[in-house]
Amino acid sequence: MQLPIYLIGYMGAGKTTVGRLLADKLGWHFVDLDEAFYHIHGYTPAEYIRQFGMEDFRRKEKYVVEDLADQIPFEKVIYATGGGYPCWEDNMDCLRELGTSIYLRWKPEHLAKRLMLTDLTDRPVLQGRTEKELLEFIAPQLQAREPFYQRANHILDVEICDEQSDERIAEELYRLIR
């Protein structure tokens, strides 16, 4: 498996939580690309999108991924990408060139349930939505993103949505990488 590892998937798929758990299990480094964006640009992705728009954010996000790939001296790194990152321009090609991408694939209803447990103010496109409205928003968007996500080197289907999901996913990925 080519290193580093890039976790991709929709918002709420657990990329950051699973990435941290997996990096701890492996003794590797972990980078959340949304956090890296903040450190580089001084805005959270949500703040940046509100102020400058999605198009400009996607352009800056792409540079963050490429710059970090050049600057981080470690090969053993787990990256958590933003949910829309793989779907913009040639970003999936970029991830495949830089390392191994793994898609954490969830059913839309499970993503809606997980997202309801988070602070939706951090996700501008989801703010103020009920769980039913989230599902109505997520399902078509996930379907549109699926062709991009499916280009990942590996796909992990998550069938059970409960409090242990993230730990189970991290354990499955640990076995896959080892």
C-alpha positions in Angstrom: 0.0 0.0 0.0 1.4 3.3 -1.1 1.8 5.9 1.8 0.5 8.2 3.0 -3.2 7.3 3.5 -6.0 9.7 2.6 -9.4 9.0 4.2 -12.3 10.3 2.0 -16.1 10.3 2.3 -19.0 12.5 3.0 -19.4 14.9 6.0 -20.0 12.9 9.1 -18.3 9.7 7.8 -15.8 9.8 10.7 -12.7 10.6 8.7 -11.2 12.7 11.5 -12.2 10.5 14.4 -11.3 7.3 12.6 -8.1 8.9 11.3 -6.9 9.8 14.8 -7.8 6.4 16.2 -6.0 4.7 13.3 -2.9 6.8 13.6 -2.7 6.0 17.3 -3.0 2.3 16.6 -0.3 2.4 14.0 1.9 4.9 15.8 1.7 7.2 12.7 1.1 10.9 12.3 -2.4 12.3 11.7 -3.4 15.4 9.8 -6.9 16.8 9.6 -6.9 18.9 6.4 -9.6 21.2 7.7 -7.4 22.0 10.7 -4.4 22.4 8.5 -6.5 24.8 6.4 -7.2 26.9 9.5 -3.5 27.0 10.5 -2.4 28.0 7.0 -5.2 30.5 6.2 -6.4 31.7 9.6 -10.0 30.7 8.9 -11.9 27.5 9.5 -13.4 26.1 6.3 -16.8 27.2 7.4 -15.6 30.8 8.0 -13.7 30.9 4.8 -16.7 29.6 2.7 -19.0 32.2 4.4 -16.6 35.1 3.6 -15.1 34.1 0.2 -17.4 31.4 -1.2 -17.1 27.8 -2.0 -15.1 28.1 -5.3 -12.3 30.1 -3.7 -12.3 27.6 -0.7 -11.9 24.6 -3.0 -9.0 26.2 -4.8 -7.2 27.0 -1.4 -8.1 23.6 -0.1 -6.3 22.0 -3.1 -3.2 23.9 -2.4 -3.2 22.9 1.3 -3.2 19.2 0.3 -0.4 19.6 -2.3 1.7 21.8 0.0 1.5 19.5 2.9 2.4 16.5 0.7 5.6 18.4 -0.2 6.3 19.7 3.3 5.6 16.9 5.8 8.7 14.8 6.1 6.9 11.7 7.3 5.7 8.9 5.0 3.5 7.3 7.7 0.7 9.8 7.8 -3.1 9.4 7.9 -4.9 12.4 6.3 -8.6 13.2 6.8 -9.8 15.2 3.8 -12.8 17.4 3.6 -16.0 15.7 2.3 -16.1 17.6 -1.0 -12.3 17.7 -1.7 -12.3 14.5 -3.9 -15.1 15.9 -6.1 -13.3 19.1 -7.3 -11.3 19.3 -10.5 -8.6 16.6 -10.6 -8.4 16.1 -6.8 -8.9 12.3 -6.9 -6.1 12.0 -9.4 -4.0 14.0 -7.1 -4.8 11.8 -4.1 -4.1 8.6 -6.1 -0.7 10.1 -7.1 0.2 11.2 -3.6 -0.7 7.9 -1.7 -3.6 5.6 -1.1 -7.2 6.8 -0.7 -9.8 5.0 1.3 -13.5 5.8 1.0 -15.6 5.4 4.2 -18.9 4.6 2.6 -22.1 5.0 4.7 -25.8 4.9 3.9 -27.3 8.4 3.7 -29.7 7.8 6.6 -26.7 6.8 8.8 -24.9 10.0 7.8 -27.9 12.1 8.6 -28.2 10.5 12.1 -24.4 11.0 12.8 -24.5 14.6 11.6 -27.4 15.4 13.9 -25.1 14.6 16.8 -22.6 17.2 15.7 -22.5 21.0 15.8 -24.1 21.9 12.5 -22.9 25.5 12.8 -19.5 24.2 11.7 -21.1 23.0 8.4 -22.7 26.0 6.7 -24.6 24.0 4.1 -26.3 22.0 6.8 -27.2 24.6 9.4 -30.7 24.7 10.7 -31.8 21.4 9.1 -33.9 18.7 10.8 -32.7 15.1 10.4 -35.3 14.6 7.7 -34.1 17.7 5.8 -30.5 16.5 6.2 -31.4 13.2 4.6 -33.2 15.0 1.7 -30.0 17.1 1.2 -27.5 14.3 1.7 -29.0 11.5 -0.5 -28.8 13.3 -3.9 -25.5 15.0 -3.0 -24.0 11.7 -2.0 -25.2 10.1 -5.2 -23.6 12.9 -7.2 -20.3 12.4 -5.3 -20.3 8.6 -5.5 -18.4 8.4 -8.9 -15.6 10.5 -7.4 -15.5 8.6 -4.1 -15.6 5.2 -5.9 -12.2 6.1 -7.5 -10.6 5.5 -4.2 -8.0 2.8 -4.0 -10.1 1.0 -1.3 -13.7 1.3 -0.2 -14.9 0.4 3.3 -18.6 -0.1 3.5 -19.9 0.7 7.0 -23.1 -1.3 7.7 -23.7 -0.6 11.4 -24.3 2.8 12.8 -23.8 2.9 16.6 -21.5 4.3 19.2 -18.7 1.8 18.4 -18.7 2.5 14.6 -15.6 4.6 14.5 -13.6 2.1 16.6 -14.7 -0.8 14.4 -13.8 1.2 11.2 -10.3 2.1 12.7 -9.8 -1.6 13.5 -10.8 -2.7 10.0 -8.5 -0.2 8.4 -5.7 -1.2 10.8 -6.0 -4.8 9.5 -6.1 -3.6 5.9 -2.9 -1.5 6.3 -1.0 -4.1 8.3 
